[in-house]
Amino acid sequence: MIELLSALTGLNPVGIVPDVSPEAPPGVEGFTTLLNWISWGVIMLGLAGFLASAGYLAFASFTGREIQGFKGLVISIIVCILAVAAAAIIRVFI
């Protein structure tokens, strides 16, 4: 495709577009460490919420209130997925 574009226009688009590689500015190592700790904390809270919701679901099955335990399981799974996927989502936009 690039060869066809070059042949038709006489321009080489690869030479026009600069090769950009993002890099963190100096001094942000502490901020990156803080973000990693926050991410770890969110994942641990999601895991704790999952285990608590699973326990509540097991207990609530005797009383007929399973839906609250199921909602907790779904919410904690979504929290864990978003916490793990946040880095990939941010990389798409940056």
C-alpha positions as CSV (number, residue, x, y, z in Angstrom):
1,M,0.0,0.0,0.0
2,I,2.8,2.4,0.8
3,E,4.6,1.5,-2.4
4,L,1.4,2.3,-4.4
5,L,1.0,5.6,-2.6
6,S,4.6,6.5,-3.3
7,A,4.3,5.6,-6.9
8,L,1.1,7.7,-7.4
9,T,2.1,10.8,-5.5
10,G,5.9,10.7,-5.8
11,L,6.1,11.2,-2.0
12,N,7.3,8.7,0.6
13,P,4.9,9.0,3.6
14,V,7.3,7.0,5.8
15,G,9.9,9.7,5.5
16,I,7.4,12.5,6.3
17,V,5.8,11.1,9.4
18,P,8.3,11.2,12.4
19,D,8.9,8.2,14.5
20,V,7.5,9.1,17.9
21,S,8.4,7.1,21.0
22,P,6.9,8.5,24.2
23,E,9.0,8.6,27.3
24,A,8.3,9.7,30.8
25,P,9.8,13.1,31.9
26,P,12.5,13.0,34.5
27,G,11.4,12.9,38.1
28,V,8.1,10.9,37.7
29,E,9.4,7.7,39.1
30,G,7.8,8.4,42.5
31,F,4.5,9.1,40.8
32,T,4.7,5.9,38.8
33,T,5.4,4.0,42.0
34,L,2.4,5.6,43.7
35,L,0.2,4.6,40.7
36,N,1.4,1.0,40.9
37,W,0.6,0.9,44.7
38,I,-2.8,2.3,44.1
39,S,-3.5,-0.3,41.4
40,W,-2.3,-3.0,43.7
41,G,-4.6,-1.7,46.4
42,V,-7.6,-1.6,44.1
43,I,-7.0,-5.2,42.9
44,M,-6.7,-6.3,46.6
45,L,-10.0,-4.6,47.5
46,G,-11.7,-6.1,44.5
47,L,-10.4,-9.5,45.5
48,A,-11.6,-9.0,49.1
49,G,-15.0,-7.8,47.8
50,F,-15.2,-10.9,45.6
51,L,-14.5,-13.2,48.6
52,A,-16.9,-11.3,50.8
53,S,-19.6,-11.4,48.2
54,A,-19.1,-15.2,47.6
55,G,-19.4,-15.8,51.4
56,Y,-22.5,-13.6,51.5
57,L,-24.0,-15.5,48.5
58,A,-23.4,-18.8,50.3
59,F,-25.0,-17.5,53.5
60,A,-27.9,-15.7,51.7
61,S,-28.9,-18.8,49.8
62,F,-30.5,-20.0,53.0
63,T,-32.5,-16.8,53.4
64,G,-33.5,-16.3,49.8
65,R,-31.5,-13.1,49.2
66,E,-29.0,-14.4,46.7
67,I,-29.4,-11.4,44.4
68,Q,-27.4,-9.1,46.7
69,G,-24.5,-11.6,46.8
70,F,-24.6,-12.0,43.0
71,K,-24.6,-8.2,42.5
72,G,-21.5,-8.0,44.8
73,L,-19.7,-10.7,42.8
74,V,-20.4,-8.9,39.5
75,I,-19.3,-5.5,40.8
76,S,-16.1,-6.9,42.3
77,I,-15.3,-8.7,39.0
78,I,-15.9,-5.5,37.0
79,V,-13.6,-3.6,39.4
80,C,-10.8,-6.1,39.0
81,I,-11.1,-6.1,35.2
82,L,-11.0,-2.3,35.1
83,A,-8.1,-2.1,37.5
84,V,-6.0,-4.6,35.4
85,A,-7.1,-3.1,32.1
86,A,-6.5,0.6,33.1
87,A,-2.9,0.5,32.0
88,A,-3.8,-0.9,28.6
89,I,-6.6,1.6,28.2
90,I,-4.3,4.5,29.1
91,R,-1.6,3.3,26.7
92,V,-4.2,3.4,23.8
93,F,-4.8,7.1,24.4
94,I,-1.3,8.3,25.2
